[in-house]
Amino acid sequence: MNHKIDHRKLGLPSDQRRQLLNNLTRQFIRHGYVRTTFGRAKELQRLVEKLITTSKEDSLAARRRARTVLVGHSSSSPKPTKALAGKTELEKTVILQKASLINGEDLVHHLFENVAPRYKARNGGYTRLTKIGPRRGDGAEVGVLELVD
């Protein structure tokens, strides 16, 4: 029995584990599903369920909490003004996308405007985790985590 164990370690140091789960969370919110090993998917399911529950209240505090996961920081970071000087709008957009200042904010907007309203009347159980068999290279159990309709 695993009493008082909060999370899975996934065989990684804490900083790498945190970044892996943040990237998987971003991918999940962006696409609505993610295909990964079963242990990672189970850990990701915990985090995504909490994130969707938080986003259902649609307040400024909830958006800031979601932003810490999806963008990587709570406040808006300064734009690289020197790199944007004298550029066209398209070039500015490309520079900001490379700095990933747009992608995270778009994910927060997508989470609050598209994902959360689908589950307003639902009290949890927003995701479904299914096993799809062993991975060919190393035989690791693979699962698909997806949003429930």
VENBELBEL-V396360 format. One record per residue. N is the residue number from 1. PSI is psi in degrees with one decimal (none if undefined). OMEGA is omega as a letter, one per 20 degrees, with the letter a starting at -180 (none if undefined). Layout:
BEGIN
[[N	PSI	OMEGA] [N	PSI	OMEGA]]
END
This chain:
BEGIN
[[1	140.2	a] [2	75.4	r] [3	140.5	r] [4	29.9	r] [5	120.6	a] [6	-37.7	a] [7	168.3	r] [8	143.2	a] [9	-21.6	r] [10	18.0	r] [11	25.0	a] [12	152.8	r] [13	159.3	a] [14	-39.4	a] [15	-39.7	r] [16	-38.7	r] [17	-43.0	r] [18	-44.5	r] [19	-38.6	r] [20	-47.7	a] [21	-34.2	r] [22	-43.0	r] [23	-40.8	r] [24	-37.1	r] [25	-44.7	r] [26	-43.4	r] [27	-40.2	a] [28	-45.5	r] [29	-38.3	a] [30	-44.7	a] [31	-20.9	a] [32	-3.7	r] [33	163.3	r] [34	141.0	r] [35	115.5	a] [36	-176.0	r] [37	156.5	a] [38	-39.4	r] [39	-43.6	r] [40	-39.8	a] [41	-38.8	r] [42	-39.1	r] [43	-40.3	r] [44	-35.9	a] [45	-41.6	r] [46	-46.8	a] [47	-41.5	a] [48	-38.5	r] [49	-43.5	r] [50	-39.0	a] [51	-42.3	r] [52	-39.6	r] [53	-41.6	r] [54	-39.9	a] [55	-14.5	r] [56	-24.8	a] [57	-20.7	r] [58	58.2	r] [59	171.1	r] [60	-40.4	r] [61	-39.0	r] [62	-40.1	r] [63	-38.1	r] [64	-39.4	r] [65	-41.5	r] [66	-36.1	a] [67	-33.5	r] [68	-31.1	r] [69	-48.5	a] [70	-27.8	r] [71	-33.5	r] [72	-3.4	r] [73	161.0	a] [74	-32.8	a] [75	160.7	r] [76	129.8	a] [77	154.7	a] [78	142.3	r] [79	146.9	r] [80	88.5	a] [81	-35.4	a] [82	-37.0	a] [83	-21.6	a] [84	-11.1	a] [85	127.8	r] [86	14.8	a] [87	157.2	r] [88	169.8	a] [89	-39.6	r] [90	-43.1	r] [91	-37.1	r] [92	-41.2	r] [93	-42.4	r] [94	-41.5	r] [95	-43.2	a] [96	-34.9	r] [97	-38.5	r] [98	-34.0	r] [99	0.3	r] [100	37.2	r] [101	-19.0	r] [102	-42.5	a] [103	-44.2	a] [104	-42.6	r] [105	-37.0	r] [106	-35.5	r] [107	-39.8	r] [108	-45.1	r] [109	-44.6	r] [110	-41.9	r] [111	-45.8	a] [112	-28.8	a] [113	-29.6	a] [114	-44.5	a] [115	-52.2	a] [116	-41.6	a] [117	-25.5	r] [118	-24.9	a] [119	22.4	a] [120	-40.6	a] [121	-0.9	a] [122	136.2	a] [123	47.1	r] [124	175.1	a] [125	46.7	a] [126	-15.0	a] [127	157.9	r] [128	131.9	r] [129	120.4	a] [130	140.6	r] [131	139.2	r] [132	9.2	r] [133	179.7	a] [134	149.6	r] [135	145.2	a] [136	-41.7	a] [137	-49.0	a] [138	-0.2	r] [139	12.4	r] [140	141.3	r] [141	127.7	a] [142	141.4	r] [143	161.6	r] [144	124.2	r] [145	125.0	a] [146	158.4	r] [147	140.9	r] [148	139.3	r] [149	none	none]]
END
